[in-house]
Amino acid sequence: MKSSERSFARRIDLTSLQLFVAVCELGSIGRAAEREFIAASAVSKRLSDLEAAVGTALLYRHSRGVTLTPAGESLLHHARTVLFGLERMQGELSEYAGGVRGHVRMHANISAIVQFLPEDLGAFARAHSQIKIDLQEHLSPAVLHAVQEGAADLGLCNMPATSHGSPLQSRPYRSDHLVLVVPQTHALSARTAIEFEEVLDWDIVGLHAGSSISLAMHQAAAQAGRPLRQRIQVTSLDAMCRMIDNGLGVGLLPDRAFALMRGVGQLTAVPLQAPWARRELRLVARDFDTLPVTARLLVEHLTPPTISTPT
């Protein structure tokens, strides 16, 4: 290492990097100070010292909070990489302690959280009571981004076909099948299966525009050359079922999610006949082999026993 590189490394301290990442995530020095249990003035001083150390402004400060400068965007990426590496080192060293301790940061989409994770994480927590899991719900694209940027150790989501060239590794987790949810009095309720083109005749209640189901529906409608009559968008599966129960449209849900919500209204499900209706949820990581030991234990718990190699 050159002397200039050693000097730069000495000017950067880990606490300042951690506070910088917190400020970036929350968009506010005050909120970051509250979360990290430190005075806002101390956070501001560390940020100023960090900017002096790197020789450029990292944040635009305004009355509503802060935003990143181009240099700040670059530092955020590298800071997350450095902190991720330190957590991985801590995890490796913890193998020598008298028991595995630590936490795992996981981001997952709503399908995984509703259908499978409560039971799987509950069993893991009972077997490893000293490991805490920080779980956040996000749309699948945001899950992939968080893992790529080091904001999460693991992700659980539906990976789009366009992600085959992704630098991330993935492993199969679970699969589900999409069903058309309609009121029990609906004209389609007696069907045993349905093609998606038939669904396009009806108003649709859907999830976020960026959800994997919404994206798949829009793509299928475009391929059929027909408009998608998505009149209502909601943020949760139970809200979606309530809208459908009150005659505001029909909607697509994963089969197990619908089974878990049978008490929400007088509804029935019709299996969707389409290649994309069968979906695979995948575990995602930067590199499964270099994860902290705590995260590797969770991966082993969540991975089907027949799966041994990442893609």
Secondary structure, 3 states (H helix, E strand, C coil): CCHHHHHHHHHCCHHHHHHHHHHHHHCCHHHHHHHHCCCHHHHHHHHHHHHHHHCCCCEEEECCEEEECHHHHHHHHHHHHHHHHHHHHHHHHHCCCCCCCEEEEEEECHHHHHHCHHHHHHHHHHHCCCEEEEEEECCHHHHHHHHHHCCCCEEEEECCHHHHHCCCEEEEEEEEEEEEEEECCCCCCCCCCEEHHHHCCCCEEECCCCCHHHHHHHHHHHHHCCCCCEEEECCCHHHHHHHHHCCCCEEEEEHHHHHHCCCCCCEEEEEEECHHHEEEEEEEECCHHHCCHHHHHHHHHHCCCCCCCCC
